[in-house]
Amino acid sequence: MIAPPAGVRVWLAAGPTDMRRGFEGLARLMQEVLGRDPFSDHVFAFRGRRGHLVKLLFWDGQELVLYTKRL
């Protein structure tokens, strides 16, 4: 199991997100809508319209990491 470091904030994007978006689209969404820096030490969670897909995007210190989970 991969656990985030202590003190990491998790930001949940309210409302459905277009799950066809990738790294660039979700990072742009974080900047424009949430007003947050995608290269911070926070985890950003996005949920699909039907609720069966979740994407987590975070900066691990070297690169953006995108996890996708089908529920």
N, CA, C and O atoms as a CHARMM CRD file, in Angstrom:
* protein
*
  284
    1    1 MET  N      0.83700  -1.17600   0.00000 PROA 1      0.00000
    2    1 MET  CA     0.00000   0.00000   0.00000 PROA 1      0.00000
    3    1 MET  C      0.88400   1.24200   0.00000 PROA 1      0.00000
    4    1 MET  O      1.87400   1.31400   0.72800 PROA 1      0.00000
    5    2 ILE  N      0.51800   2.20500  -0.81300 PROA 2      0.00000
    6    2 ILE  CA     1.25000   3.46000  -0.88400 PROA 2      0.00000
    7    2 ILE  C      0.51600   4.48200  -0.02100 PROA 2      0.00000
    8    2 ILE  O     -0.64700   4.79700  -0.27400 PROA 2      0.00000
    9    3 ALA  N      1.18800   4.98900   0.98000 PROA 3      0.00000
   10    3 ALA  CA     0.57000   5.95800   1.88900 PROA 3      0.00000
   11    3 ALA  C      1.20900   7.32200   1.68700 PROA 3      0.00000
   12    3 ALA  O      2.41900   7.41900   1.48600 PROA 3      0.00000
   13    4 PRO  N      0.39800   8.38100   1.74100 PROA 4      0.00000
   14    4 PRO  CA     0.97400   9.73000   1.61200 PROA 4      0.00000
   15    4 PRO  C      1.75600  10.08500   2.86600 PROA 4      0.00000
   16    4 PRO  O      1.47600   9.55200   3.94000 PROA 4      0.00000
   17    5 PRO  N      2.71900  10.96400   2.74800 PROA 5      0.00000
   18    5 PRO  CA     3.49000  11.39800   3.91100 PROA 5      0.00000
   19    5 PRO  C      2.60700  12.11500   4.92400 PROA 5      0.00000
   20    5 PRO  O      1.51600  12.57800   4.59200 PROA 5      0.00000
   21    6 ALA  N      3.07800  12.20100   6.14000 PROA 6      0.00000
   22    6 ALA  CA     2.32900  12.88400   7.19700 PROA 6      0.00000
   23    6 ALA  C      2.16100  14.36400   6.85900 PROA 6      0.00000
   24    6 ALA  O      3.07200  14.99000   6.31800 PROA 6      0.00000
   25    7 GLY  N      1.02000  14.90400   7.17200 PROA 7      0.00000
   26    7 GLY  CA     0.75800  16.32000   6.95400 PROA 7      0.00000
   27    7 GLY  C      0.26200  16.67700   5.56800 PROA 7      0.00000
   28    7 GLY  O      0.12200  17.85900   5.25400 PROA 7      0.00000
   29    8 VAL  N     -0.00500  15.69800   4.73900 PROA 8      0.00000
   30    8 VAL  CA    -0.48300  15.96600   3.38000 PROA 8      0.00000
   31    8 VAL  C     -1.97700  16.26000   3.41900 PROA 8      0.00000
   32    8 VAL  O     -2.73900  15.54700   4.07200 PROA 8      0.00000
   33    9 ARG  N     -2.38900  17.29900   2.72800 PROA 9      0.00000
   34    9 ARG  CA    -3.80700  17.63500   2.63000 PROA 9      0.00000
   35    9 ARG  C     -4.39300  16.96400   1.40000 PROA 9      0.00000
   36    9 ARG  O     -3.74100  16.85700   0.36100 PROA 9      0.00000
   37   10 VAL  N     -5.63500  16.51400   1.53700 PROA 10     0.00000
   38   10 VAL  CA    -6.35200  15.91000   0.42000 PROA 10     0.00000
   39   10 VAL  C     -7.47400  16.85800   0.03300 PROA 10     0.00000
   40   10 VAL  O     -8.32200  17.19400   0.86000 PROA 10     0.00000
   41   11 TRP  N     -7.48200  17.28900  -1.22100 PROA 11     0.00000
   42   11 TRP  CA    -8.49300  18.20400  -1.74100 PROA 11     0.00000
   43   11 TRP  C     -9.43300  17.41300  -2.64900 PROA 11     0.00000
   44   11 TRP  O     -8.98700  16.76200  -3.59400 PROA 11     0.00000
   45   12 LEU  N    -10.71000  17.47000  -2.36700 PROA 12     0.00000
   46   12 LEU  CA   -11.70700  16.78200  -3.16500 PROA 12     0.00000
   47   12 LEU  C    -12.42700  17.80400  -4.03100 PROA 12     0.00000
   48   12 LEU  O    -13.01800  18.75500  -3.52000 PROA 12     0.00000
   49   13 ALA  N    -12.37600  17.60700  -5.33900 PROA 13     0.00000
   50   13 ALA  CA   -13.07200  18.50400  -6.26500 PROA 13     0.00000
   51   13 ALA  C    -14.56000  18.20700  -6.17800 PROA 13     0.00000
   52   13 ALA  O    -14.99300  17.09800  -6.48900 PROA 13     0.00000
   53   14 ALA  N    -15.34200  19.18800  -5.75700 PROA 14     0.00000
   54   14 ALA  CA   -16.78800  19.01200  -5.61700 PROA 14     0.00000
   55   14 ALA  C    -17.43300  18.95300  -6.99600 PROA 14     0.00000
   56   14 ALA  O    -17.09600  19.73300  -7.88600 PROA 14     0.00000
   57   15 GLY  N    -18.34600  18.03600  -7.15600 PROA 15     0.00000
   58   15 GLY  CA   -19.03000  17.89200  -8.43000 PROA 15     0.00000
   59   15 GLY  C    -18.30100  16.93300  -9.34700 PROA 15     0.00000
   60   15 GLY  O    -17.13900  16.60200  -9.11200 PROA 15     0.00000
   61   16 PRO  N    -18.97000  16.49300 -10.37800 PROA 16     0.00000
   62   16 PRO  CA   -18.36000  15.53300 -11.29900 PROA 16     0.00000
   63   16 PRO  C    -17.28300  16.17700 -12.17500 PROA 16     0.00000
   64   16 PRO  O    -17.33200  17.36800 -12.48200 PROA 16     0.00000
   65   17 THR  N    -16.32600  15.36400 -12.56100 PROA 17     0.00000
   66   17 THR  CA   -15.21400  15.79700 -13.40100 PROA 17     0.00000
   67   17 THR  C    -15.19000  14.93600 -14.65900 PROA 17     0.00000
   68   17 THR  O    -15.51600  13.75000 -14.61300 PROA 17     0.00000
   69   18 ASP  N    -14.81000  15.52800 -15.76500 PROA 18     0.00000
   70   18 ASP  CA   -14.66200  14.78200 -17.01200 PROA 18     0.00000
   71   18 ASP  C    -13.46700  13.84000 -16.86100 PROA 18     0.00000
   72   18 ASP  O    -12.32200  14.28900 -16.81700 PROA 18     0.00000
   73   19 MET  N    -13.73000  12.55300 -16.78200 PROA 19     0.00000
   74   19 MET  CA   -12.67900  11.57600 -16.52700 PROA 19     0.00000
   75   19 MET  C    -11.80200  11.27900 -17.74100 PROA 19     0.00000
   76   19 MET  O    -10.87900  10.46800 -17.65400 PROA 19     0.00000
   77   20 ARG  N    -12.08200  11.92500 -18.86800 PROA 20     0.00000
   78   20 ARG  CA   -11.20300  11.78500 -20.02900 PROA 20     0.00000
   79   20 ARG  C     -9.96700  12.65700 -19.88400 PROA 20     0.00000
   80   20 ARG  O     -9.02000  12.52000 -20.65900 PROA 20     0.00000
   81   21 ARG  N     -9.96000  13.54400 -18.91100 PROA 21     0.00000
   82   21 ARG  CA    -8.80900  14.42500 -18.69000 PROA 21     0.00000
   83   21 ARG  C     -7.62600  13.63600 -18.16100 PROA 21     0.00000
   84   21 ARG  O     -7.78000  12.66300 -17.42300 PROA 21     0.00000
   85   22 GLY  N     -6.44700  14.07900 -18.55800 PROA 22     0.00000
   86   22 GLY  CA    -5.20800  13.45600 -18.10700 PROA 22     0.00000
   87   22 GLY  C     -4.45900  14.39100 -17.17700 PROA 22     0.00000
   88   22 GLY  O     -5.05800  15.21400 -16.48500 PROA 22     0.00000
   89   23 PHE  N     -3.13700  14.25200 -17.16900 PROA 23     0.00000
   90   23 PHE  CA    -2.29200  15.06200 -16.29600 PROA 23     0.00000
   91   23 PHE  C     -2.52000  16.55600 -16.50400 PROA 23     0.00000
   92   23 PHE  O     -2.80800  17.28900 -15.55700 PROA 23     0.00000
   93   24 GLU  N     -2.38900  16.99600 -17.74900 PROA 24     0.00000
   94   24 GLU  CA    -2.47200  18.43200 -18.04000 PROA 24     0.00000
   95   24 GLU  C     -3.85500  19.00000 -17.73700 PROA 24     0.00000
   96   24 GLU  O     -3.97000  20.07600 -17.15100 PROA 24     0.00000
   97   25 GLY  N     -4.89700  18.28700 -18.12900 PROA 25     0.00000
   98   25 GLY  CA    -6.25900  18.77100 -17.91100 PROA 25     0.00000
   99   25 GLY  C     -6.61600  18.87000 -16.44600 PROA 25     0.00000
  100   25 GLY  O     -7.23400  19.84800 -16.02500 PROA 25     0.00000
  101   26 LEU  N     -6.23700  17.87200 -15.65900 PROA 26     0.00000
  102   26 LEU  CA    -6.52800  17.90900 -14.22600 PROA 26     0.00000
  103   26 LEU  C     -5.67200  18.94500 -13.50700 PROA 26     0.00000
  104   26 LEU  O     -6.14700  19.59900 -12.57800 PROA 26     0.00000
  105   27 ALA  N     -4.42100  19.10300 -13.92100 PROA 27     0.00000
  106   27 ALA  CA    -3.56100  20.12200 -13.32200 PROA 27     0.00000
  107   27 ALA  C     -4.10400  21.52000 -13.61700 PROA 27     0.00000
  108   27 ALA  O     -4.08500  22.39500 -12.75200 PROA 27     0.00000
  109   28 ARG  N     -4.58500  21.72300 -14.83700 PROA 28     0.00000
  110   28 ARG  CA    -5.18300  23.01400 -15.19500 PROA 28     0.00000
  111   28 ARG  C     -6.44300  23.26200 -14.38000 PROA 28     0.00000
  112   28 ARG  O     -6.69400  24.38900 -13.95300 PROA 28     0.00000
  113   29 LEU  N     -7.22900  22.23000 -14.16300 PROA 29     0.00000
  114   29 LEU  CA    -8.43800  22.33600 -13.35600 PROA 29     0.00000
  115   29 LEU  C     -8.10000  22.72700 -11.91700 PROA 29     0.00000
  116   29 LEU  O     -8.80600  23.53100 -11.30900 PROA 29     0.00000
  117   30 MET  N     -7.03200  22.16500 -11.37700 PROA 30     0.00000
  118   30 MET  CA    -6.59700  22.51600 -10.02600 PROA 30     0.00000
  119   30 MET  C     -6.23300  23.98800  -9.93600 PROA 30     0.00000
  120   30 MET  O     -6.58600  24.66200  -8.96900 PROA 30     0.00000
  121   31 GLN  N     -5.52900  24.48500 -10.93900 PROA 31     0.00000
  122   31 GLN  CA    -5.09700  25.88000 -10.91800 PROA 31     0.00000
  123   31 GLN  C     -6.25900  26.83000 -11.10100 PROA 31     0.00000
  124   31 GLN  O     -6.37900  27.80400 -10.35900 PROA 31     0.00000
  125   32 GLU  N     -7.12100  26.56900 -12.07400 PROA 32     0.00000
  126   32 GLU  CA    -8.18400  27.51700 -12.42000 PROA 32     0.00000
  127   32 GLU  C     -9.37200  27.46300 -11.46500 PROA 32     0.00000
  128   32 GLU  O     -9.86400  28.50500 -11.03300 PROA 32     0.00000
  129   33 VAL  N     -9.83300  26.27400 -11.13700 PROA 33     0.00000
  130   33 VAL  CA   -11.05000  26.14800 -10.32800 PROA 33     0.00000
  131   33 VAL  C    -10.74300  26.14300  -8.83900 PROA 33     0.00000
  132   33 VAL  O    -11.37300  26.86800  -8.06900 PROA 33     0.00000
  133   34 LEU  N     -9.77900  25.32700  -8.43200 PROA 34     0.00000
  134   34 LEU  CA    -9.47000  25.21500  -7.00600 PROA 34     0.00000
  135   34 LEU  C     -8.49700  26.28500  -6.52900 PROA 34     0.00000
  136   34 LEU  O     -8.39900  26.54800  -5.33000 PROA 34     0.00000
  137   35 GLY  N     -7.77800  26.90100  -7.46100 PROA 35     0.00000
  138   35 GLY  CA    -6.81200  27.93300  -7.08400 PROA 35     0.00000
  139   35 GLY  C     -5.61000  27.37200  -6.34000 PROA 35     0.00000
  140   35 GLY  O     -5.00700  28.07000  -5.52500 PROA 35     0.00000
  141   36 ARG  N     -5.25600  26.13300  -6.60800 PROA 36     0.00000
  142   36 ARG  CA    -4.14200  25.48000  -5.92700 PROA 36     0.00000
  143   36 ARG  C     -3.02500  25.14500  -6.90500 PROA 36     0.00000
  144   36 ARG  O     -3.25800  24.97000  -8.10100 PROA 36     0.00000
  145   37 ASP  N     -1.81800  25.06000  -6.38100 PROA 37     0.00000
  146   37 ASP  CA    -0.64500  24.72300  -7.17500 PROA 37     0.00000
  147   37 ASP  C     -0.55700  23.20600  -7.32200 PROA 37     0.00000
  148   37 ASP  O     -0.46900  22.50900  -6.31200 PROA 37     0.00000
  149   38 PRO  N     -0.57700  22.67100  -8.54300 PROA 38     0.00000
  150   38 PRO  CA    -0.48900  21.22000  -8.71000 PROA 38     0.00000
  151   38 PRO  C      0.85900  20.64200  -8.29300 PROA 38     0.00000
  152   38 PRO  O      0.98500  19.42700  -8.13800 PROA 38     0.00000
  153   39 PHE  N      1.85900  21.48600  -8.11100 PROA 39     0.00000
  154   39 PHE  CA     3.18400  21.02100  -7.72000 PROA 39     0.00000
  155   39 PHE  C      3.43300  21.21300  -6.22600 PROA 39     0.00000
  156   39 PHE  O      4.58000  21.29400  -5.78600 PROA 39     0.00000
  157   40 SER  N      2.36100  21.28600  -5.45500 PROA 40     0.00000
  158   40 SER  CA     2.47100  21.37300  -4.00000 PROA 40     0.00000
  159   40 SER  C      2.45700  19.95800  -3.42600 PROA 40     0.00000
  160   40 SER  O      2.37100  18.98300  -4.17300 PROA 40     0.00000
  161   41 ASP  N      2.53900  19.84700  -2.12600 PROA 41     0.00000
  162   41 ASP  CA     2.55300  18.53200  -1.47300 PROA 41     0.00000
  163   41 ASP  C      1.14700  18.07700  -1.10100 PROA 41     0.00000
  164   41 ASP  O      0.96100  17.42600  -0.07300 PROA 41     0.00000
  165   42 HSD  N      0.16800  18.40700  -1.91300 PROA 42     0.00000
  166   42 HSD  CA    -1.21800  18.03100  -1.64600 PROA 42     0.00000
  167   42 HSD  C     -1.66700  16.96100  -2.63400 PROA 42     0.00000
  168   42 HSD  O     -1.11200  16.83100  -3.72600 PROA 42     0.00000
  169   43 VAL  N     -2.68000  16.20000  -2.23200 PROA 43     0.00000
  170   43 VAL  CA    -3.29900  15.19700  -3.09600 PROA 43     0.00000
  171   43 VAL  C     -4.63600  15.76700  -3.54500 PROA 43     0.00000
  172   43 VAL  O     -5.40000  16.27300  -2.72400 PROA 43     0.00000
  173   44 PHE  N     -4.92500  15.69000  -4.83100 PROA 44     0.00000
  174   44 PHE  CA    -6.16900  16.19800  -5.38900 PROA 44     0.00000
  175   44 PHE  C     -6.98600  15.02600  -5.91400 PROA 44     0.00000
  176   44 PHE  O     -6.49800  14.23900  -6.72400 PROA 44     0.00000
  177   45 ALA  N     -8.23300  14.90900  -5.45200 PROA 45     0.00000
  178   45 ALA  CA    -9.10200  13.79200  -5.82500 PROA 45     0.00000
  179   45 ALA  C    -10.22800  14.29800  -6.71800 PROA 45     0.00000
  180   45 ALA  O    -10.83700  15.33200  -6.44300 PROA 45     0.00000
  181   46 PHE  N    -10.49300  13.56700  -7.77800 PROA 46     0.00000
  182   46 PHE  CA   -11.54300  13.90100  -8.74200 PROA 46     0.00000
  183   46 PHE  C    -12.43800  12.68400  -8.91800 PROA 46     0.00000
  184   46 PHE  O    -11.95600  11.55200  -8.96900 PROA 46     0.00000
  185   47 ARG  N    -13.74700  12.92100  -9.01100 PROA 47     0.00000
  186   47 ARG  CA   -14.72700  11.85200  -9.12800 PROA 47     0.00000
  187   47 ARG  C    -15.48000  11.99200 -10.42800 PROA 47     0.00000
  188   47 ARG  O    -15.80200  13.10300 -10.84900 PROA 47     0.00000
  189   48 GLY  N    -15.76200  10.87500 -11.06700 PROA 48     0.00000
  190   48 GLY  CA   -16.52200  10.87700 -12.30800 PROA 48     0.00000
  191   48 GLY  C    -18.00200  11.12300 -12.07900 PROA 48     0.00000
  192   48 GLY  O    -18.47900  11.08200 -10.94600 PROA 48     0.00000
  193   49 ARG  N    -18.72500  11.38000 -13.16200 PROA 49     0.00000
  194   49 ARG  CA   -20.15600  11.69600 -13.07900 PROA 49     0.00000
  195   49 ARG  C    -20.95400  10.55000 -12.46800 PROA 49     0.00000
  196   49 ARG  O    -21.82300  10.78000 -11.62700 PROA 49     0.00000
  197   50 ARG  N    -20.67000   9.32500 -12.88200 PROA 50     0.00000
  198   50 ARG  CA   -21.41200   8.17900 -12.36400 PROA 50     0.00000
  199   50 ARG  C    -20.89900   7.71000 -11.00700 PROA 50     0.00000
  200   50 ARG  O    -21.53500   6.87500 -10.36400 PROA 50     0.00000
  201   51 GLY  N    -19.77600   8.22500 -10.56900 PROA 51     0.00000
  202   51 GLY  CA   -19.24600   7.89900  -9.25000 PROA 51     0.00000
  203   51 GLY  C    -18.46800   6.59600  -9.18100 PROA 51     0.00000
  204   51 GLY  O    -18.07600   6.18300  -8.08900 PROA 51     0.00000
  205   52 HSD  N    -18.23500   5.94300 -10.29100 PROA 52     0.00000
  206   52 HSD  CA   -17.51800   4.67500 -10.26000 PROA 52     0.00000
  207   52 HSD  C    -16.03100   4.81500 -10.57500 PROA 52     0.00000
  208   52 HSD  O    -15.30400   3.82100 -10.57600 PROA 52     0.00000
  209   53 LEU  N    -15.57600   6.03100 -10.84000 PROA 53     0.00000
  210   53 LEU  CA   -14.17900   6.25900 -11.18700 PROA 53     0.00000
  211   53 LEU  C    -13.63500   7.42600 -10.36400 PROA 53     0.00000
  212   53 LEU  O    -14.26600   8.47900 -10.26700 PROA 53     0.00000
  213   54 VAL  N    -12.46100   7.22400  -9.77800 PROA 54     0.00000
  214   54 VAL  CA   -11.80200   8.25000  -8.97500 PROA 54     0.00000
  215   54 VAL  C    -10.37800   8.39700  -9.48700 PROA 54     0.00000
  216   54 VAL  O     -9.70700   7.40200  -9.76100 PROA 54     0.00000
  217   55 LYS  N     -9.91100   9.64600  -9.61700 PROA 55     0.00000
  218   55 LYS  CA    -8.52500   9.91400 -10.01000 PROA 55     0.00000
  219   55 LYS  C     -7.87900  10.75800  -8.92000 PROA 55     0.00000
  220   55 LYS  O     -8.46800  11.72100  -8.42900 PROA 55     0.00000
  221   56 LEU  N     -6.66900  10.38500  -8.55300 PROA 56     0.00000
  222   56 LEU  CA    -5.86400  11.12600  -7.58800 PROA 56     0.00000
  223   56 LEU  C     -4.63800  11.65300  -8.31000 PROA 56     0.00000
  224   56 LEU  O     -3.96200  10.91100  -9.02100 PROA 56     0.00000
  225   57 LEU  N     -4.35500  12.92400  -8.12800 PROA 57     0.00000
  226   57 LEU  CA    -3.21100  13.55900  -8.77500 PROA 57     0.00000
  227   57 LEU  C     -2.37100  14.24200  -7.70700 PROA 57     0.00000
  228   57 LEU  O     -2.88100  15.01300  -6.89500 PROA 57     0.00000
  229   58 PHE  N     -1.07300  13.94700  -7.72000 PROA 58     0.00000
  230   58 PHE  CA    -0.19000  14.62000  -6.77200 PROA 58     0.00000
  231   58 PHE  C      1.23100  14.66900  -7.29900 PROA 58     0.00000
  232   58 PHE  O      1.61200  13.91400  -8.19300 PROA 58     0.00000
  233   59 TRP  N      1.99800  15.57200  -6.72600 PROA 59     0.00000
  234   59 TRP  CA     3.40600  15.77400  -7.06400 PROA 59     0.00000
  235   59 TRP  C      4.22800  15.01200  -6.03400 PROA 59     0.00000
  236   59 TRP  O      4.11000  15.28200  -4.83900 PROA 59     0.00000
  237   60 ASP  N      5.05400  14.07100  -6.46400 PROA 60     0.00000
  238   60 ASP  CA     5.83300  13.26600  -5.53000 PROA 60     0.00000
  239   60 ASP  C      7.23900  13.81900  -5.30300 PROA 60     0.00000
  240   60 ASP  O      8.07800  13.15700  -4.69300 PROA 60     0.00000
  241   61 GLY  N      7.49300  15.01500  -5.78700 PROA 61     0.00000
  242   61 GLY  CA     8.80400  15.62900  -5.62700 PROA 61     0.00000
  243   61 GLY  C      9.63300  15.57800  -6.89600 PROA 61     0.00000
  244   61 GLY  O     10.57300  16.35600  -7.05700 PROA 61     0.00000
  245   62 GLN  N      9.29100  14.66700  -7.80100 PROA 62     0.00000
  246   62 GLN  CA    10.01300  14.54400  -9.05700 PROA 62     0.00000
  247   62 GLN  C      9.09700  14.66300 -10.26200 PROA 62     0.00000
  248   62 GLN  O      9.50000  15.17300 -11.30800 PROA 62     0.00000
  249   63 GLU  N      7.84900  14.18600 -10.11400 PROA 63     0.00000
  250   63 GLU  CA     6.92000  14.17100 -11.24500 PROA 63     0.00000
  251   63 GLU  C      5.48800  14.13100 -10.75500 PROA 63     0.00000
  252   63 GLU  O      5.22300  13.77700  -9.60600 PROA 63     0.00000
  253   64 LEU  N      4.56700  14.49500 -11.63100 PROA 64     0.00000
  254   64 LEU  CA     3.15700  14.35700 -11.31500 PROA 64     0.00000
  255   64 LEU  C      2.77600  12.88200 -11.41800 PROA 64     0.00000
  256   64 LEU  O      3.18200  12.18800 -12.35000 PROA 64     0.00000
  257   65 VAL  N      1.99800  12.41800 -10.45700 PROA 65     0.00000
  258   65 VAL  CA     1.56000  11.02600 -10.42300 PROA 65     0.00000
  259   65 VAL  C      0.04300  11.02100 -10.50000 PROA 65     0.00000
  260   65 VAL  O     -0.62700  11.77300  -9.79300 PROA 65     0.00000
  261   66 LEU  N     -0.49200  10.16600 -11.36500 PROA 66     0.00000
  262   66 LEU  CA    -1.93800  10.05900 -11.55200 PROA 66     0.00000
  263   66 LEU  C     -2.35700   8.62600 -11.26200 PROA 66     0.00000
  264   66 LEU  O     -1.95200   7.69300 -11.95600 PROA 66     0.00000
  265   67 TYR  N     -3.18200   8.46400 -10.21700 PROA 67     0.00000
  266   67 TYR  CA    -3.74900   7.16000  -9.89100 PROA 67     0.00000
  267   67 TYR  C     -5.19700   7.15900 -10.29600 PROA 67     0.00000
  268   67 TYR  O     -5.91900   8.12500 -10.05100 PROA 67     0.00000
  269   68 THR  N     -5.63100   6.07100 -10.92000 PROA 68     0.00000
  270   68 THR  CA    -7.02100   5.91000 -11.31800 PROA 68     0.00000
  271   68 THR  C     -7.55000   4.64500 -10.65600 PROA 68     0.00000
  272   68 THR  O     -6.90600   3.59700 -10.68700 PROA 68     0.00000
  273   69 LYS  N     -8.74000   4.76000 -10.05400 PROA 69     0.00000
  274   69 LYS  CA    -9.35000   3.61300  -9.39400 PROA 69     0.00000
  275   69 LYS  C    -10.79400   3.47700  -9.86500 PROA 69     0.00000
  276   69 LYS  O    -11.58600   4.41200  -9.75300 PROA 69     0.00000
  277   70 ARG  N    -11.12200   2.31200 -10.38800 PROA 70     0.00000
  278   70 ARG  CA   -12.49800   2.01600 -10.77900 PROA 70     0.00000
  279   70 ARG  C    -13.14600   1.30200  -9.60400 PROA 70     0.00000
  280   70 ARG  O    -12.68700   0.24200  -9.17800 PROA 70     0.00000
  281   71 LEU  N    -14.21200   1.88900  -9.08600 PROA 71     0.00000
  282   71 LEU  CA   -14.88900   1.33700  -7.91100 PROA 71     0.00000
  283   71 LEU  C    -15.97700   0.37100  -8.29300 PROA 71     0.00000
  284   71 LEU  O    -16.64600  -0.18300  -7.42100 PROA 71     0.00000
